[in-house]
Amino acid sequence: MQRKAEFPHRLNFDSVAMELIRQILDVILHLQTHLNDLLTNYGPWFYALLFAVIFCETGLVITPFLPGDSLLFAVGALAADAKSGLNIWVCAGAIAAAAFLGDNVNYWVGKLLGKTLVRRFPRLVKPEHLEKTHRFFEKYGPKTIVMARFVPIVRTFTPFVAGLGTMPYPRFIAMSLFATGLWVGLILPCGYFFGNLPFVKKHFELIVLGIIGVSLLPMVIEWWRSRSNTAK
């Protein structure tokens, strides 16, 4: 009887999860269209929305699925269009502030509550994501903060793992500042200078998917190496 009572709840949870995944894929595949709609509907509040998305993607371990690299590229392309009225420097400031503050919030959540969250909510704070991030730290040390900034999912869990005790806070702050500046300074201008080229505009969805694929490549390589070592 207990299993029958729990089954609808589980089914409802899975349905919500599938709908969320569908919406995320829709946003990724039509990122430029959604950004144009947001800018049209919210005007100057667009900068606040941009800040919120980057902050959540960086600062909350439960939202690693939010767009990061692809969002920066798309925002840069949108800012290059004079008709949009979007200021590239305000975008850069909002993104950099959100990424840096998100890093710091995530670090202190990991430091103060990390072990409790991992133990009590394994479905939200997935141990396999933490394990992958731990391997990055073991292999690259403090450079992980910089490298992880360009790797989706890993960049969300890296500050959290650092807060669990892997890295002293002053060193974390220094590496986080450097990583944030590098991330914003490379990807946003790429979108600004190349996003409106005819070829890129025509195949924008494919370009976005390519950016995501390149970003995920380090994780795929690490997974393949780990699997190969296990097989041996």
C-alpha positions in Angstrom: 0.0 0.0 0.0 2.8 2.4 0.8 4.4 1.8 -2.6 1.2 2.6 -4.4 0.8 5.8 -2.5 4.4 6.9 -3.4 4.2 6.0 -7.1 2.1 9.0 -8.2 4.5 11.4 -6.3 7.5 9.8 -8.1 5.7 10.0 -11.4 4.9 13.7 -10.9 8.5 14.4 -9.9 9.8 12.7 -13.1 7.3 14.6 -15.2 8.4 17.9 -13.7 12.0 17.0 -14.3 11.4 16.1 -17.9 9.5 19.3 -18.5 12.3 21.3 -17.0 14.8 19.6 -19.2 12.6 20.3 -22.3 12.4 23.9 -21.4 16.2 24.2 -20.8 16.9 22.6 -24.2 14.4 25.0 -25.8 16.2 28.0 -24.3 19.7 26.7 -25.4 18.6 25.9 -28.9 16.8 29.3 -29.3 18.9 31.3 -27.0 19.1 34.4 -29.3 15.4 34.5 -29.7 14.8 34.3 -26.0 17.3 37.0 -25.2 15.7 39.3 -27.8 12.3 38.7 -26.2 13.6 39.4 -22.7 15.3 42.6 -23.8 12.1 43.7 -25.5 9.9 42.9 -22.5 12.1 44.0 -19.7 14.4 46.8 -21.1 17.0 47.8 -18.5 15.9 45.0 -16.2 17.6 42.7 -18.7 20.9 43.4 -16.9 19.4 42.2 -13.6 18.1 39.1 -15.2 21.5 38.4 -16.8 23.1 38.9 -13.4 20.6 36.5 -11.8 21.2 33.7 -14.3 25.0 33.9 -14.1 24.9 34.1 -10.3 22.7 31.0 -10.0 24.7 29.1 -12.5 27.9 29.8 -10.6 26.7 30.1 -7.0 24.1 27.4 -6.5 25.0 23.7 -6.7 21.4 22.9 -7.7 21.4 24.9 -10.9 24.5 23.8 -12.9 22.3 23.3 -16.0 21.8 27.0 -16.6 23.6 28.4 -19.7 27.0 30.0 -19.1 29.5 30.1 -22.0 26.8 30.1 -24.7 24.9 32.9 -22.8 28.0 35.1 -22.8 28.5 34.6 -26.5 24.9 35.3 -27.3 24.8 38.4 -25.1 28.0 39.7 -26.8 26.3 39.1 -30.3 23.2 40.9 -29.1 25.2 43.9 -27.7 27.0 44.2 -31.1 23.6 45.0 -32.8 23.2 48.8 -32.4 19.4 48.3 -32.6 19.4 46.3 -29.3 20.6 49.3 -27.2 22.5 46.8 -25.1 25.7 48.2 -23.5 28.5 45.7 -23.7 30.4 47.2 -20.8 27.3 47.1 -18.5 26.9 43.4 -19.6 30.5 42.7 -18.8 30.2 44.3 -15.4 27.0 42.5 -14.5 28.4 39.1 -15.6 31.7 39.5 -13.8 30.1 40.6 -10.6 27.6 37.8 -10.7 30.3 35.2 -11.4 32.6 36.4 -8.7 29.8 36.8 -6.1 28.4 33.4 -7.1 31.9 31.8 -6.6 32.1 33.3 -3.1 28.6 32.3 -2.0 29.2 28.8 -3.2 32.6 28.6 -1.4 31.0 29.6 1.9 28.0 27.3 1.4 30.5 24.5 0.9 32.6 25.5 3.9 29.7 25.9 6.3 27.1 23.5 5.1 28.8 21.3 2.5 29.0 18.0 4.3 25.5 18.3 5.6 24.1 19.0 2.2 25.9 16.1 0.5 24.8 13.7 3.2 21.1 14.8 3.4 20.4 15.8 -0.3 22.3 13.4 -2.5 19.8 13.9 -5.4 20.4 17.6 -5.4 24.1 17.7 -4.6 25.2 14.6 -6.6 28.2 12.8 -5.3 29.4 12.0 -8.9 29.6 15.7 -9.7 31.7 16.3 -6.6 33.9 13.3 -7.4 34.7 14.7 -10.8 35.5 18.1 -9.3 37.7 16.4 -6.7 39.7 14.7 -9.5 40.2 18.1 -11.2 41.6 19.5 -8.0 43.9 16.5 -7.5 45.2 16.8 -11.1 45.5 20.6 -11.5 45.5 22.1 -8.0 44.7 25.8 -7.7 44.6 26.0 -11.5 41.3 24.1 -11.2 39.5 27.4 -10.3 40.7 28.9 -13.6 40.2 25.8 -15.8 36.8 25.0 -14.3 35.5 28.4 -15.1 35.3 27.2 -18.8 33.7 23.8 -18.0 30.0 23.6 -17.4 28.8 21.8 -14.2 32.4 21.6 -13.0 32.5 25.4 -12.6 29.4 25.2 -10.4 30.8 22.6 -8.1 34.4 23.8 -7.9 33.8 26.7 -5.4 31.6 24.3 -3.3 34.4 21.7 -3.2 37.0 24.4 -2.5 34.9 25.5 0.5 34.8 21.9 1.8 38.4 22.3 2.7 40.5 22.0 -0.5 41.7 25.6 -0.7 42.4 28.5 1.7 40.1 31.4 1.1 42.7 34.1 0.2 44.1 31.8 -2.6 40.6 31.0 -3.7 39.7 34.7 -4.0 42.8 35.5 -6.1 42.2 32.6 -8.5 38.4 33.4 -8.7 39.1 37.0 -9.7 41.6 35.9 -12.3 39.3 33.2 -13.7 36.3 35.5 -13.8 38.2 38.2 -15.7 39.6 35.7 -18.2 36.2 34.1 -18.8 34.3 37.3 -19.4 37.2 38.9 -21.2 37.4 36.1 -23.8 33.9 34.8 -24.4 31.9 38.0 -24.4 34.1 39.8 -26.9 34.0 36.7 -29.2 30.3 37.1 -29.3 30.5 40.8 -29.8 33.0 40.7 -32.7 31.9 37.4 -34.4 28.3 36.8 -33.4 26.8 39.0 -36.1 28.9 37.6 -39.0 26.5 36.3 -41.7 27.7 32.7 -41.4 27.4 32.8 -37.6 23.9 34.4 -37.6 22.7 31.8 -40.1 24.0 28.9 -38.1 23.7 30.4 -34.6 22.1 27.4 -33.0 24.8 25.1 -34.3 27.5 27.6 -33.0 25.9 27.6 -29.6 25.8 23.8 -29.5 29.5 23.8 -30.6 30.4 26.1 -27.7 28.7 23.8 -25.3 30.4 20.8 -26.9 33.8 22.3 -26.6 33.1 23.4 -23.0 32.1 19.8 -22.1 35.1 18.3 -23.8 37.4 18.3 -20.8 34.8 16.4 -18.8 34.4 13.9 -21.5 38.1 13.3 -21.7 38.4 12.9 -17.9 35.4 10.5 -18.0 37.0 8.4 -20.8 40.4 8.3 -19.0 38.8 7.3 -15.8 36.8 4.6 -17.5 39.9 3.3 -19.3 41.9 3.2 -16.0 39.1 1.3 -14.4 38.9 -1.2 -17.2 42.7 -1.9 -16.8 
